[in-house]
């Protein structure tokens, strides 16, 4: 895919959604961190149902730590892998309190040192909470990037590096959200909704499906 086509794709996505953000509910960086940590192998809708009541009683590391592992489990037991996630939440909160003054660090290495936090989660927090031009590649972004030929790669790390290289600076802060939403609602896995896609004429996917 050439530079002009990529620019037009990103321009259309921007025009369609000028101020995109995550569909996870949060009101501060800590809530976002916990929501993203809980979202692995779970839907945003499912996470939001659990975090609403949870954040109402604990929206900072100290209060969350006071709940303990079993207390957190009571709120998140509807989410997959809740036992491991509850333990990671409490371990993360302890580190935030003891090493970071109860604040979420605006630092990649510090974020990735937290239990249950990998590169993708760190990218989401740095981007969405702090406005960094990071690109967190999940299954939706991986699929859309490869299918459209926007940024091809054999794994999420390759796609992330390609996107960082080819996406113009003016789009970098928001491209993560545009691609994830596009993959979630239009360029879906089994039957992409090509007929209702705003970038269909620019996409290089050979087996387009008219729906």
Residue, then its C-alpha position, 0 to 999 in steps of 0.5 A: x500500500x502506498x503512502x497516499x492511500x494510507x493517508x486517505x484511509x486515515x483521513x476518512x477514519x478521522x473525519x468519521x470519528x474525530x475524537x475517538x477513545x476506548x470503550x472501557x469506562x474510566x475516570x482516571x489513569x488508575x481506573x484505566x490501568x485496572x480496566x485494561x488489565x481485566x480486559x484480556x480475553x474479555x469484552x469491554x462490555x463485560x469489563x464495564x459491568x464489573x468495574x462500575x461497582x468496583x470503582x464505586x468503592x475503590x478507584x485508587x490503589x490504596x482503596x483497592x488494596x484494602x479490598x484484598x484479593x477475595x474482595x476484588x474477586x467478588x466484583x470481577x467473578x463474571x470476567x474470564x481468568x478472574x482468579x489470576x486477574x484479582x491477584x495481579x490487581x492487588x500485586x499491582x496496587x501494592x507496587x503503585x502504593x509502595x513504589x509510585x506514591x499511589x500514582x500510575x507511572x507515565x513510564x513504559x518500563x515501570x508500567x511493564x514491571x507491574x504484574x499482568x501488564x504487558x506491552x499492549x496494556x502499557x501502550x493503551x495506558x500511555x496513549x489513552x491516559x497520557x496522550x502518547x503516540x503509542x499503538x497497542x496492537x490487539x487482535x482487531x488491529x492485527x486483522x485490520x492492518x493485515x487485511x487492508x494491507x495498511x501495515x502487514x506483519x506476522x505477529x502483533x509486534x511486527x504490525x506495531x512497528x510497521x504502523x509506527x513507521x508508516x502512520x503519519x505523526x498527525x494520526x498516531x495518537x488516535x490510530x489505535x482507537x480508529x483501527x480497533x473500532x473499525x475491526x470491532x464493528x465493520x472489518x469483523x473477523x468472519x464476514x467483514x461488512x465491506x459494503x458498509x465500509x468507508x474505506x472499501x475502495x482503498x482497502x486491498x483485501x482481495x475477497x471483499x464481502x458485500x453485505 
